[in-house]
Every structure is written in structure tokens, then in C-alpha cells.
Amino acid sequence: ADEVHQMIQKLPDGYRTVFNLYVMEEYGHKEIAAMLGCSENTSKTQLLKARNMLKKRIVELQNTKEHV
């Protein structure tokens, strides 16, 4: 869990902000868009990119641990 938290902290600012607001704070994309002054599509895209980046890093971490 600590490693995942660190991965979230290393996301680009926009991705991390949207990810935290959507996943952790449970805001909707409409609310996030209003808070950040962006479109709902931008919020959705940044969340998708954040999730994909995290998935990739988690898989890399798992692969690293398997080879140790």
C-alpha cells in the first residue's frame, strides 16, 4: 500500500489531482471540472491516463518482485 501511495504521489500534477478527487474524495467529473476550470472530458481523460500509468507501474513493480 505504501508503494502504491508513492506511485500516486509521483503522478503528474493534473493526473494526481483528478485521481485523488475522483477516487479518494468521490467527486464526479462534473464537479471536478468545475473545481479545476476544465471540461468534463479533460477530467475523464486525466483519470484514464492516471489509472493506466498506475497499472503500468504496479505491473512493473510486481515483475521486479517476482525476479528477486
C-alpha positions, 0 to 999 in steps of 0.5 A: 500500500505504501508503494502504491501511495508513492506511485500516486504521489509521483503522478503528474500534477493534473493526473494526481489531482483528478485521481485523488478527487475522483477516487479518494474524495468521490467527486464526479467529473462534473464537479471536478471540472468545475473545481479545476476550470476544465471540461468534463472530458479533460477530467475523464481523460486525466483519470484514464491516463492516471489509472493506466500509468498506475497499472503500468507501474504496479505491473512493473513493480510486481515483475521486479518482485517476482525476479528477486 
